[in-house]
Amino acid sequence: MKLGTTSWLTGENFLDNARLVAGQVDFVELLVYTWDTSMRGKVVSWLDGLAGLNLEYTLHLPTDRTENALAAAEFFLACGFPLLNMTLHPLPGWRDANWPDQVALENLVDRVEFHHRFTFDLTHSLLGCPLPPHFHPHIVELHLSGTDGRDDHLPLDNATLQAARPLLRQDLLVCFEIFDVNHALAAVDRVRALAIG
C-alpha cells in the first residue's frame, strides 16, 4: 500500500507542498483544478523539482471541463512525467474522449459512474451515493478524509477510518485529501500503523 497526500496543503504550488511531505509519504497527488496557459506554465516550472524529490505522484485532473481534463492528461503523457494514476471526475462528455490507460474515474457525492479503473472517494460515498459492491475490484486508488456528515476534507475521524479498513490492501494507493499538512500527515501515520499492526 502506498500512502500519499494532496498537493494542496499550503496553496497551489506543487513543489512547495511536495517538499513539506517528502520523506513522510510515498506519493503526492498533483491537484490540477484547471488547464490554461497560466496553469500549464506553473506546472512546467515545477516538474524538474518534483522529479528530484524522493516521491512518486498521482494526478487529479481538472474538474472544470472535460476538454481541460483531457488536455492536462495528454500533456503529462507527452512529457513523460511518471504517474501512478490519473483521477478523473465524471464530467459531462467524459465518455466521448479517448483517455490514457492510467485514468481512473472518481465517484462524486451525487454521481457514480462505472469505469474499469476506479478512484473511490470514501467520504463522497458516505455523504451521498454509496459505491456498488461490484465496483470494489476495480478500485486502484482510495481517497480519504474525515466528515462531520455535511462536509468532507476534514481531519480523518474514527468512523471514516473504520469504514476504510476493509478496503485497504497491499496494491492500493491511498491519498489523504485533507488540506492541512499536520492533519494529513497524522492520517498517514494512523493508516500506516494499521497496515503494520
QUIKAHU-V828096 format. One record per pair of residues at least 12 apart in sequence whose ideal C-beta (glycine too) atoms are under 10 Angstrom apart, sorted by the first residue. I is the first residue (numbers start at 1). GAP is how many residues later the second one is. If there is no record, write none. Layout:
BEGIN
I;GAP / I;GAP
END
This chain:
BEGIN
1;25 / 1;141 / 1;167 / 1;168 / 1;169 / 1;170 / 1;171 / 1;172 / 1;173 / 1;190 / 1;191 / 1;193 / 1;194 / 2;23 / 2;24 / 2;25 / 2;54 / 2;56 / 2;82 / 2;83 / 2;139 / 2;168 / 2;169 / 2;170 / 2;171 / 2;172 / 2;173 / 3;21 / 3;22 / 3;23 / 3;24 / 3;141 / 3;169 / 3;170 / 3;171 / 3;172 / 3;173 / 3;182 / 3;184 / 3;185 / 3;186 / 3;188 / 3;189 / 3;192 / 4;17 / 4;21 / 4;22 / 4;23 / 4;24 / 4;25 / 4;51 / 4;52 / 4;53 / 4;54 / 4;80 / 4;137 / 4;169 / 4;170 / 4;171 / 4;172 / 4;173 / 4;180 / 4;184 / 5;12 / 5;13 / 5;15 / 5;16 / 5;19 / 5;20 / 5;21 / 5;22 / 5;23 / 5;24 / 5;170 / 5;171 / 5;172 / 5;173 / 5;174 / 5;175 / 5;176 / 5;178 / 5;179 / 5;180 / 5;182 / 5;183 / 6;15 / 6;22 / 6;23 / 6;24 / 6;25 / 6;52 / 6;54 / 6;137 / 6;139 / 6;147 / 6;169 / 6;170 / 6;171 / 6;172 / 6;173 / 6;178 / 7;13 / 7;14 / 7;21 / 7;22 / 7;23 / 7;24 / 7;25 / 7;39 / 7;43 / 7;50 / 7;51 / 7;52 / 7;53 / 8;21 / 8;22 / 8;23 / 8;25 / 8;52 / 8;145 / 8;169 / 8;170 / 8;171 / 8;172 / 8;176 / 9;12 / 9;19 / 9;22 / 9;169 / 9;170 / 9;171 / 9;172 / 9;173 / 9;174 / 9;175 / 9;176 / 10;169 / 10;170 / 10;171 / 11;168 / 12;19 / 12;20 / 12;21 / 12;27 / 12;30 / 12;34 / 13;29 / 13;32 / 13;33 / 13;36 / 14;14 / 14;15 / 14;16 / 14;17 / 14;18 / 14;28 / 14;29 / 14;31 / 14;32 / 14;33 / 14;35 / 14;36 / 14;43 / 15;13 / 15;27 / 15;30 / 15;31 / 15;32 / 15;33 / 15;34 / 15;35 / 15;37 / 15;38 / 16;30 / 16;33 / 17;13 / 17;14 / 17;29 / 17;164 / 17;167 / 18;12 / 18;28 / 18;31 / 18;32 / 18;34 / 18;35 / 18;37 / 18;39 / 19;30 / 19;31 / 19;34 / 19;36 / 20;161 / 20;164 / 20;165 / 21;32 / 21;34 / 21;155 / 21;160 / 21;163 / 21;164 / 21;167 / 22;28 / 22;30 / 22;31 / 22;32 / 22;33 / 23;30 / 23;31 / 23;32 / 24;31 / 24;157 / 24;160 / 24;161 / 24;164 / 24;165 / 24;168 / 25;30 / 25;31 / 25;149 / 25;150 / 25;151 / 25;159 / 25;160 / 25;163 / 25;167 / 26;28 / 26;29 / 26;30 / 26;58 / 26;147 / 26;148 / 26;162 / 26;166 / 27;28 / 27;29 / 27;30 / 27;31 / 27;56 / 27;57 / 27;58 / 27;114 / 27;146 / 27;147 / 27;148 / 28;22 / 28;25 / 28;27 / 28;28 / 28;29 / 28;30 / 28;31 / 28;147 / 29;28 / 29;29 / 29;30 / 29;31 / 29;54 / 29;55 / 29;56 / 29;58 / 29;90 / 29;112 / 29;114 / 29;144 / 29;146 / 29;147 / 29;148 / 30;13 / 30;16 / 30;17 / 30;20 / 30;27 / 30;28 / 30;29 / 30;30 / 30;31 / 30;42 / 30;46 / 30;51 / 30;53 / 30;56 / 31;27 / 31;28 / 31;29 / 31;30 / 31;31 / 31;32 / 31;56 / 31;144 / 31;146 / 31;148 / 32;27 / 32;28 / 32;29 / 32;30 / 32;31 / 32;32 / 32;36 / 32;37 / 32;39 / 32;40 / 32;41 / 32;43 / 32;44 / 32;54 / 33;27 / 33;28 / 33;29 / 33;30 / 33;31 / 33;35 / 33;39 / 34;28 / 34;29 / 34;30 / 34;31 / 34;34 / 34;35 / 34;37 / 34;38 / 35;26 / 35;27 / 35;29 / 35;30 / 35;32 / 35;33 / 35;34 / 35;35 / 35;36 / 35;37 / 35;38 / 35;39 / 35;40 / 36;26 / 36;28 / 36;32 / 36;35 / 39;23 / 39;29 / 39;33 / 39;36 / 40;31 / 40;32 / 40;35 / 43;16 / 43;29 / 43;32 / 43;33 / 43;36 / 43;38 / 44;31 / 44;35 / 47;29 / 47;32 / 47;33 / 47;34 / 48;33 / 50;31 / 51;30 / 51;31 / 56;26 / 56;27 / 56;28 / 56;29 / 56;117 / 57;19 / 57;24 / 57;25 / 57;26 / 57;27 / 57;28 / 58;25 / 58;26 / 58;27 / 58;28 / 58;29 / 58;44 / 58;46 / 58;61 / 58;82 / 58;83 / 58;115 / 58;117 / 59;13 / 59;14 / 59;16 / 59;17 / 59;22 / 59;24 / 59;25 / 59;26 / 59;27 / 59;28 / 59;29 / 59;43 / 59;44 / 60;12 / 60;25 / 60;26 / 60;27 / 60;28 / 60;29 / 60;46 / 60;59 / 60;81 / 60;83 / 60;115 / 60;117 / 61;12 / 61;15 / 61;25 / 61;26 / 61;27 / 61;28 / 61;30 / 61;33 / 61;38 / 61;42 / 61;45 / 62;26 / 62;27 / 62;29 / 63;24 / 63;25 / 63;26 / 63;28 / 63;43 / 63;45 / 64;25 / 64;27 / 65;26 / 65;27 / 65;28 / 66;22 / 66;23 / 66;24 / 66;25 / 66;26 / 66;27 / 66;28 / 66;29 / 66;30 / 66;31 / 66;33 / 67;24 / 67;26 / 67;30 / 68;23 / 69;17 / 69;18 / 69;19 / 69;20 / 69;22 / 69;25 / 69;28 / 69;30 / 69;34 / 70;18 / 70;21 / 70;23 / 70;24 / 70;26 / 70;27 / 70;28 / 70;29 / 70;30 / 70;33 / 72;14 / 72;16 / 73;13 / 73;15 / 73;24 / 73;25 / 73;26 / 73;27 / 73;29 / 73;30 / 74;23 / 74;24 / 74;25 / 74;26 / 76;24 / 76;26 / 77;22 / 77;23 / 77;24 / 77;25 / 83;17 / 83;19 / 84;18 / 84;56 / 84;57 / 84;89 / 84;91 / 85;17 / 85;18 / 85;19 / 85;32 / 85;34 / 85;55 / 85;56 / 85;88 / 85;90 / 86;13 / 86;14 / 86;15 / 86;16 / 86;17 / 86;18 / 86;31 / 86;33 / 86;55 / 87;15 / 87;16 / 87;17 / 87;18 / 87;19 / 87;30 / 87;31 / 87;32 / 87;34 / 87;53 / 87;54 / 87;56 / 87;86 / 87;88 / 88;12 / 88;15 / 88;16 / 88;17 / 88;18 / 88;27 / 88;29 / 88;31 / 89;16 / 89;17 / 89;18 / 89;19 / 89;22 / 89;24 / 89;30 / 89;32 / 90;15 / 90;16 / 90;17 / 90;18 / 90;21 / 90;22 / 90;23 / 90;24 / 90;25 / 91;20 / 94;19 / 94;21 / 95;18 / 95;20 / 99;16 / 99;18 / 101;15 / 101;16 / 102;15 / 102;38 / 103;12 / 103;13 / 103;14 / 103;16 / 104;12 / 104;13 / 104;14 / 104;15 / 104;16 / 104;34 / 104;35 / 104;36 / 104;37 / 104;69 / 105;12 / 105;13 / 105;14 / 105;15 / 105;30 / 105;33 / 106;12 / 106;13 / 106;14 / 106;15 / 106;18 / 106;35 / 106;37 / 107;12 / 107;13 / 107;14 / 107;15 / 107;17 / 107;18 / 107;21 / 107;22 / 107;23 / 107;24 / 107;25 / 107;28 / 107;32 / 107;36 / 108;13 / 108;16 / 108;17 / 108;19 / 108;20 / 108;21 / 109;12 / 109;14 / 109;15 / 109;16 / 109;17 / 109;18 / 109;19 / 109;20 / 109;43 / 110;14 / 110;17 / 110;18 / 110;19 / 111;13 / 111;17 / 111;18 / 112;12 / 112;13 / 112;16 / 112;17 / 112;18 / 112;19 / 112;20 / 112;23 / 113;22 / 114;18 / 114;20 / 114;21 / 114;24 / 115;20 / 115;23 / 116;21 / 116;22 / 116;24 / 117;21 / 117;22 / 117;23 / 117;24 / 118;13 / 118;17 / 118;18 / 118;19 / 118;20 / 118;21 / 118;22 / 118;23 / 118;24 / 119;19 / 119;20 / 119;21 / 119;22 / 119;23 / 119;24 / 119;54 / 119;56 / 120;15 / 120;16 / 120;18 / 120;19 / 120;20 / 120;21 / 120;22 / 120;23 / 120;24 / 120;44 / 120;47 / 120;52 / 121;20 / 121;21 / 121;22 / 121;23 / 121;24 / 121;31 / 121;54 / 121;56 / 122;17 / 122;20 / 122;21 / 122;22 / 122;23 / 122;25 / 122;30 / 122;38 / 122;39 / 122;41 / 122;42 / 122;45 / 122;52 / 123;20 / 123;21 / 123;22 / 123;23 / 123;24 / 123;28 / 123;29 / 123;30 / 123;31 / 123;33 / 123;34 / 123;37 / 123;40 / 123;41 / 123;54 / 124;19 / 124;21 / 124;23 / 124;28 / 124;53 / 125;18 / 125;38 / 126;20 / 126;21 / 126;23 / 126;26 / 126;33 / 126;34 / 126;37 / 127;20 / 127;21 / 127;22 / 127;23 / 127;24 / 127;25 / 128;24 / 131;36 / 136;30 / 136;31 / 139;28 / 139;30 / 139;33 / 139;34 / 140;31 / 140;32 / 140;33 / 141;31 / 141;32 / 141;33 / 141;34 / 142;22 / 142;25 / 142;26 / 142;27 / 142;30 / 142;31 / 142;32 / 142;33 / 142;34 / 142;49 / 143;21 / 143;30 / 143;31 / 143;32 / 143;33 / 143;34 / 144;12 / 144;16 / 144;17 / 144;19 / 144;20 / 144;23 / 144;24 / 144;30 / 144;31 / 144;32 / 144;33 / 144;34 / 144;40 / 144;43 / 144;44 / 144;46 / 144;47 / 145;12 / 145;15 / 145;30 / 145;31 / 145;32 / 145;33 / 145;34 / 145;38 / 145;39 / 145;42 / 146;12 / 146;13 / 146;14 / 146;15 / 146;30 / 146;32 / 146;37 / 146;41 / 147;12 / 147;13 / 147;16 / 152;25 / 152;26 / 153;23 / 153;24 / 153;25 / 153;26 / 153;27 / 153;30 / 153;31 / 154;24 / 154;25 / 154;26 / 154;29 / 155;21 / 155;23 / 155;25 / 155;27 / 155;28 / 155;29 / 155;31 / 155;32 / 156;20 / 156;22 / 156;27 / 156;28 / 156;30 / 156;31 / 156;32 / 156;34 / 156;35 / 157;30 / 158;32 / 160;27 / 161;26 / 161;29 / 161;30 / 161;33 / 164;27 / 164;30 / 165;26 / 165;29 / 168;23 / 168;26 / 168;27 / 169;26 / 170;25 / 174;13 / 174;14 / 174;17 / 174;18 / 174;21 / 175;13 / 176;12 / 176;14 / 176;15
END
